[in-house]
Amino acid sequence: MSTSETARDPVSELQAASDRLEQARERVAEFGETDLQQLADAYEEFAGLLDRYEEPATGDGDFELFIEFQGKIETFVETLPEDVLLRESFEEADEHLQQRRLNESDFEHVREQLEPVADLVGRLDERENARNEYQRVRKQVRERLHEVRERIDELERLQRLGDADLDAPTERLREPIEAYDDAVTEAFEQFRREAPAREVLGFLAATQRFPLVPFRPPPTDLKSYIDEHPPGEESIPRLLELSEYSRSKLDHYVEDPTALTQSVGTQRTYLRRLDADPLTIGWPPPSAQQLRFRCRELTSVVNRFAPEVVERLRTVERLPVTTTYERLRDSAQAEAELTDDERQQLQSGAVADELDERRAERSRLEDALEEYPAL
């Protein structure tokens, strides 16, 4: 692996981040976290006094505030614990500030005197920064692992499809599935065309109990209008026709033209786009398990408006038992989904080579996450 590749390698970055965190922890442990935190609190308070009083205590500032400042500094140092780290730095700063007159250079000098304190206190910040960096890089490793796993799934799918028999008799699946899809499509179109809109929207609302039949639910305002007003007894094509009439023309057909326009006219796109797609199996077909669950839900749904189509659906549901379903499905997927470029990659061995690389990378990423745990 080249130097540039190593720099971008999340595992190498995690190892480096872990080393930096360990070093930062050791630097804190050298003086002890309790003692460093005591020093940090003292430094923060002392630096706050410098910042707050620098302007009024220098030059021709407020004399009372000048005296107040010197008193606070003196009291601060006197009450400082005897065992606080670098106590002498605060004492030297106090001694320098107890002059009859102070200017900006005095405050600058005191801050320089306190630089060893700031450096020591900075070890706590260094550790926190190292901890944050470690967590950030570890997250990158997790994200990369997720990407690699997804790529492995895709490559394994390609390999499976590449192994499929393209001469397999996929019509054993296609013919019954297409027969059902055509029948249910025709039946639903007739249902939508001829049944009262109230009945159709009631059917659509009922399908919400079946997540594998993904009809979009009727808009609430439209459903309420259709349920409660006489135009709900009209078919959907008729409702769409009425919704395009002018107000004066609508007066001859409905009691409340405004309500129809507001409820139906604003949902014309929804009504026009209603089709049988959520009821179809499609091609290539789903896995045997998915097909079984989907057919069970479709049986309940289709039986509500087209019981005569259910027998075709049962034929589809039995395909995993009456055929070598998964082998034929793999062949169907290969026919439908493999691009020319993917076929070429399979033939050249590029897919197999990348799959080996990604599996090795997955193991390396998983090992890294185990070796370097979450904080």
N, C-alpha and C positions, 0 to 999 in steps of 0.2 A: 504493500500500500504506500503510495507516494505521500510526501509531506502535505501537499494540498488536500489529498483525500483524507488523511488523518485528521486535519484541522476541521473537516466537515463531518467527521464520523461521530455520531452522537454517543457511542460507547466510549470512545477515547475522550470525548469532552466530559462525560460523566465521571470517568476515572480521574481526570484532572481536577474537576470540581470537587470530588470527594477528597482528593489530596489537599486542595486549598482549604477546605472546611476543617480537615483534621489539623492542619497547621495553625489555623486561626483558633481552634479550640485549645491547642497546646499553648499558644501565646496568652490566652486568657487564663488557662490553668497555672501558668508560671507565677502569676501573682494572686490568683484566686478570684473567682467571680464575685464573691461577697465584697472583698476589699476593692476590686475595680469598680463595682457598682457604687460603693460608698464614695469613692473618689469622683466618679462621674456625677453623682448628685451634688457634691461640693463644688466641682468645677462649673456645673451648670448654674448654680446659685451665684457664684462669684462672678462669672462672665456676665450674668444678668445684671448684677450691680454695676459693672463697668459700662455696659451698654446704656443702662437707664440714666446714669449720672454723668456720663462723659461730657455732654454738651453743657449742662448747667454748672458743672464743677470746674470748667476750664476757663482761662482768660478772665474776663470781667463778668462772669456769670453770677448767679444768685448765691450770695455768701452763705445764707442760711442752708441752702441745699448743699453747698460745699461742705459745711460743717456736718450736716446730716450724713453725707456720703462717707466722710472719713470715720464717723462714728459707727456706721453700719459695717464698714470694712473691718474696723478694729474689733467690733463685737463678733463678727463672723469668724475671724481668725482665733479669737480667744475661746470661742465655744466649739471650735473644730476638734473632733476627737484626737487624742494624742497619737493614736495608732494609724491615723489616716495616711495613706501613701503620699509621699512627696509633700509632707506638711510644710517642709522648709520653703518650698516654692511659694506657698501662700504667705508665709511669714515675710519672706523677702519682698513680695509684692506689696504687702501691707506697709512695710517699712518705707518703701519708695513712695507710697501714696500719702504718707503722713507728712507732707510738706506744707509750707504756708501758702504756696501757690502751685497750681498744676496747669499744664497745657497738654495739647494733643500728643506731643512726643512722649510725655510721661505715661499716658495710657498705652501708647504703642510699645514702650519699653516694658511695661507690666505684662502685656500680652506675650511679648517675647520671653519674659521670665517664666510664663506659664505654658510655654510650648511643650516642655517635657511632660506636663500633666495632660495636655491635649493629646499628645502622642500615645500616652498610656491609656487614656480613656478611649482613644480611637480603636483599641483592640476589641472592644465590645462591638463597635460598629463594623469592624472588619469581619468579625464572626457572623454578625447578622447578615451582612452582604454576601458572605460566602455561603451561608445557609440558603438565602434566597436564590443565589445562582445555582446551587446544587438542586434545589427543587425545580427551577426552571429547566435545567438540562435534563433532569430525570423525566420531566413531563414530555420533553422532546423525544426521549427514548420510547416512552409509552406510545406517543403518537406515531412514531416511526414503526413500532411493532404492529400497531393497528393497520397501517398502510401495507406492511409486508404481508400480514395475514390475509388481507383482502386480495392482494396480488397473487398470493399462493392459491387462493380459492379460484381466481380467474384462470390461472395457468392450469390448475388441475381440471377445470371445466374444459379448457381447450384440449388438453390431452385426452380427456374422455371422449370428446366429440371427434378428435382426430383418430381415435381407435374405432369409431363407429363404422358399421357396415353401410356404405352408401347405396348398396344394391338391395338392402333389406326391404321387405314388402310393407312399407309404411302406409300403404293404402288400407291395411287392416285397421289402422287407427283413424286415418283421415276420413274414410268413407262414413263410418257411423257418427263421427264427431261433426262432419260437415252436414250430414243429414239432420242431426239434432239442431245445429246452429241455424240452418236454413229454416227449419220448421218453427223454431221458437221466435226467430226474427219475423217471419210472416205472421205468426199468431199475435205477437205483440203489436205489430203495425196495425193489424185489424182491430185489436183491442183499443189501441190509442185512437184509431180513426172513428170507431163506431160506438164505443161505450160512453156513457155520460162522464163528463170530466170529474164529477164528484166521485165516481167509482174508481177512475184511474188514479186520482190523487190519493184516495184512500188506500189503494193498493200500494202506491209508492211509499206512503207513510208507514205501512205495515212492514215493508221490506227492511226498515231500519233495524229490525230485530235480527237480521241476517247479515253479519259483517262481510261475508264472502260474496254477497250480491250487492255490489256497491252503487246502488242508485243514489243520486243526489236527492235529499229530502225536499219535499215541496216547500217553497217559501211560506212562512207563517201567515202573512197577510193574504196571499193568494188562496191558501187552503181554507182560511176562515171565510172568505168571500164565497168560494165555491160551495162550502158546506151550508151556508146560511141564506143564499140567494137563489132564486129560480134559474138564472143562467147556468148554475152548476149542473143542471140536468141536460144541458147541451153537450155535444161532443167537443173535443179539444179543437179540431179544425174549425168548427162553427164558432167557438169562442174567439179564436184568433181572427176570424173574419169579422165578427162584431167589434172587436177591439180596434179595428182599423176604420170603422165608420166614423163619420163626423158626428158631432154632438146632436145636431138637428135630426140626422138620420137615425141615430140610436134611440131617440125619443119614441120612435115607432115600435121599438122591439123590447126595450127593458124599462123598468120603472125608475131606476136610478142610474142614468148614464155615467155620472161622475164616479160612482163607486166602481163600476165595471172598468172604466178607463184607468183609474188609479190602481186597481188590484190586478187586472188582467193585462192592461196595456203596458204596464211597467215590467211584466214578466214574460213577454212574448218570446224572448230568446230562450228562456228556460223551457217553455212549452214546445217550441220548435225543435229543440235539440234532444228531446226525449226519444231514445231509441232502445233497441234490445241488446246493446253491447254488454251491459252488466249481466245479462242472462246467458251469454254464449260461453263456450269453452275456449274457442280460439285455437290457433295453430302457430307454432308447435304446442302440444298439450302440456299441462303441468305434470309434476311428479305423481306417482300412483297415490301417495298419501294425500297430497293436495287435491287430487281429483276426487278421491273418496269423500273428503269433507265437503268439497264444493258441491258435488252432486247431491249430497244429503240436503243441503240448504236449498239448492235449486229445485229439488223435488217439491219441497213445501211451498216455494214461491210460485213456480210455474203452475202447480195444481190449482192455484187460485183463479187463474184466468184462461188456462189452456190445458185442461187435464188430458186431452188427447195427445199432447206432445210428451207427456211424462214417460210413456213406454220407450220412446227413442232415447230419453235421458237415462233410463235404466240400462239400456244396451250399452251406452257409454260408460256407465258406472261399473259394469261387469268386465270392461276391457282388461284391467289388470289381472283378472282371473282367466279370461278366455284367450289371452294373447301373451306373448313374451313382451310385456308392455315396456319395461324400462329399456330393453335393447332396441325396440322399435322407436321409442321416444328419443333415445340418443341419436339414432339415425335421422329422425325428423328434425331434431335440433341442429345437427350437423348440416343438413341440407339447407335449412332456413337461416342459420345464424353465422356460420363460418364465412369470413370474408376471404377474398383471394390472398390477401397479405397474410392472414392467419394460417391459411393452408400452406403457404410457402414457408412460414416460420416452423410449422409442424414438420414439414418434409425435411427441412435443413437441420433439424435438431435444436434450433434456437430456443424453442419452448422448453425442451427438456433441460437444456443447459441453464436457462434462467431459473427454472424451478429448483434445480439443485442449489444455485446461488442464494435464492430467497429462503430456502429451508435452512441453509447454514446461517444466514443472517438472522432468521427468526430465533434459532437456538442461541446465538450470541446475544441477541437483545434480551431474551428471556433470562439468560444466565446473569446478564448485567443487572437487571432489575431485582434479581434475587440476591446478588452480591451487595448491591447498593440499595438498601431498603428505603421506604418512604420515611420522612421525619415526622 
